[in-house]
Amino acid sequence: MTPLKTIVGFLDNELKIKNYQDASHNGLQVENSGRVRKICCGVDGSLQFFEEARKRGADMLICHHGISWGDSLKRIAELNYGRLAFLIKNDMALYACHIPLDAHPRHGNNIQICKALKLRRIRKFGAYHGVEIGFAGELPQPVAYADFKRRVASIVGNTIRSMDFGRRMVKTVAVVSGGAAAEIAEAGQKDVDVYVTGESQLFAYNLAQEYRINAVFGGHYATEKFGVIALAKLLKRKFGLKTEFVDLKIPF
């Protein structure tokens, strides 16, 4: 067993959670009785994730999208009551990390996707409240755009969507996971060959068309599982704890 406070202190420091403006209240959102035997990591702080983690024997949960946003817990009723009641009844702690986990240069969603794509000359990209949370880089050599899309689909394990207005051979790539369609504009301004994110939106179509850029959408969930997977591995190495990623395979 490891003290909960030890794990929380390590994560707070490692993820630099105080360095980012965020609607999410990053860090420990729900406490348990103080000891951790097993950690389950997931993308969303949903009841489905909580129930599955309980089946697997977890007493600490780590997710990208927590349950405390702004004043979302101002009233503990309806879904909030059900989620909190389940965690408290089963003595399960919940730790959430949103933007800091997107931006992290080693464990974050975006850098992990860049590594999976084998990008080189990686640099920061994607301004959010004055802080760049994504990354851009170059493929080892130009590849056909059709082949690149197949590579992205294989990496995220999901059916992709795309807006195909750019070059047929691509080399420069920018990545911001999740709901970051608006950053197509930055990618277009910087003449990036292809922009990779999670969710598509209507306005993104016009941006991609007018900037004449390719955009690939791998799914919000699918592009944001990489960070929590990396945290599971990190905590296993650091504390020798049992850790597991719970993949609910949500296709959106």
N, C-alpha and C positions, 0 to 999 in steps of 0.2 A: 504493500500500500504506500501511496505517496500523499502528503498533505495537499489538499486543494489549493491552499494559499501559495504553496511553492510553485505549482504548475501555472497558476494565474499570474504570479509575479514574473515568471520566466516568459510567458507569452506576451504580457503587456510590454515588457522591455524588448523582446525580440521583434515584435511587430510594430513597435513605435506608435502605439495607438493614439497617443496625445498629439501627434504631429499633423493630424488631418481633421479638417472640417467634415462632418458627416451627420446625416440625419439619424443614423444608427447610433445607439449608445454602446459603443464597442467595449469589449471586455466582459467581465463576469456579469451576467444578467440575472441569473438565479443561482443561489447558493445551495449546497447540500450540507450534510452533517459534518463535512470536513475532510473526508478521506476518499481517495480514488484508487480503484483496482483496475478498471478498464474504461477506455475512452472510445466512443464512437463519433465519427466525423460525418457530416452531411452538408448539403448545400442549403437547405431551408429548415427553419425552425418550425416545422409543421407537426401536427399530432401524429401523422403517419410515420415521420422520422422518429419521434419520441417512442412510439409503440414498438417499432422495429428494433431500436436500440435497446429497449428494455428486454426484449426477447433474447438479445445477444449478450445480456449481462452487464451492460454499461452503467456506470454511476456518474459519468461526466460526459456531456455532449458538447461538441464544437461545431458551429455552423457559420456559414457566410452571411446568410440572411437571418438575423435573430428575431426576437419577438418584441423588442423595445425600440421604437422609433419615435422621435419627438415626444409627443404626449400620448402615444398610442396606448399606454397602460394607465391612463388617467382614471379610467373606470375598469374594474376587474369584473367583466360580465361577458356573457356569450362565449365566443371562441377564446378570448383571453382567459376567462375563468377555467375553461376546459383544459387548456394547455398548461396553465400554472398549477392547477389542481393535480394533473397527472404527474408533473415533475416533482412536486412536493410530496405527494403520496408515495412515490417510488424513490424518494431521496436521490434525485438526479440533478446535478448541477448543469447549467447551460452557459457556455461562453460563446460570444458572437464577435466576428470581425469582418467588417464590410470593406470599405475603401482601403484601409491599410493592407488588407490581404490581396486586393487587386494590384496594389502598387509595389508590394515588396519585391526587392531585386533578386531574391533567392527562392522564396517559397510562394510567391504570388501567382495568381491565375495567369496573368499576362506573360510573365517571364517563363513560366512553365510551358505555355503554348509556343513561345518563341524557340525554346530549347527543343521541343518536340518537332518543330519545323526545321530545326538545324540552321537557324538564322545566324549570321555573322555580323560583326560591326554593329552590335546592338546599342541603341541609344534611347533616351527617354522620349516619350510621345504622349499626347492626349491630355490636355490641360483640364483640370477639374478644381475649381476654387483656387486657382493659382498654383496648383501642384500637378505635375505630370504623373499620371497613374498607369499609363501604358508604355509600350515599347515599340520601336521600329528597328528593322535590320534588313539584311540582304541574304538571299538564298546563295548557296555556294556557286551556283551557275544558273542562268536563265532557264526556266522550264515553261512548257506550254500551260496556259491558264487552265485548260481542261484537266490536265494532270494535277495541277496545284489544288484544284477544288476536290479532286478525289482524295488527295493527301489529307486535306483538312477534315473531310468526312470520316476518314479512317482514324485520325487522331482524336476527334471529339466523340466518335462512336454514335453519330446521329445523322439523320437526313438533313442536308444543308439546303439553304436557299441562296440565291445569288442575284446580283444586278450587274450585268455584263456590258459595261460601256467603255472599258479600257483596252489596254494592249493585249494582244493574243499570246505574247511571250512575256513573262513576268519575272522580276528579280527582287524589287524592293517591296517590303511588306510592313504594314503597321497593324498592331493588335491592341484592342481594348475590349475585354470580355464583357458579357452581360448586355445591359440595355444602353449601349453607347453608339447608337446609329448617328447621332449628331456629329460625331467626330469624323465622319466622312468628309466634312468640310475641311478640317485640318489636313487630312490625308490628301485631298485634292489640291490644297494650297501648296503642299510640300511635294507635289508631283510623285506620290507613291503609286506603285503599279497596282497594288491590291490591298484593300483594307479588310481586316477580319474582326468581327464582333459576334454578339449573340443574337439579339432580337432585331428584326427589320421593322421599320415603320414607314408609313406612306411618304412623309416628307423626305425620307432618305432616298427614295427613288429619284426625286427631282434633283437632289444634291449629286447623286452618283451620275446621273445623265448629264447634268450641266458641267460638272467637273471632268467628265469623260474618264471615270475611274471605275475599276472593278470593286465590288463589295461582296464579301462572303459572310453569311449568317449561319453560325453553327448551332444556335439555340442558346437561350439564356442559361438554362440549367447546365447543359453540356459543356459550355465554355467556362463555367464557374465551379466545376468540381475539382479542378487541378490544384487549387490552393489548399483545400481541406485535405486532399490526398497527401500533399507534401507535408502538412502539419502532422498528420497521423504518423508518417515515417519519422519526422523529426522528434516527436515526443517518445516514440518507441526507442530511438537511439539514445536520447537524453536521459530518460528515466527508467528504461527497461520495462515499461508498462505494456500491457496488451492494448493494442489500438486497431481500429478497423474502420474502413470507409463503408458507409451504408449507401449503396447506389440504388435509388428509387427509379432510375431510368425514365425520368420525366422528359417527354419529347419537345418541350416548348422552351 
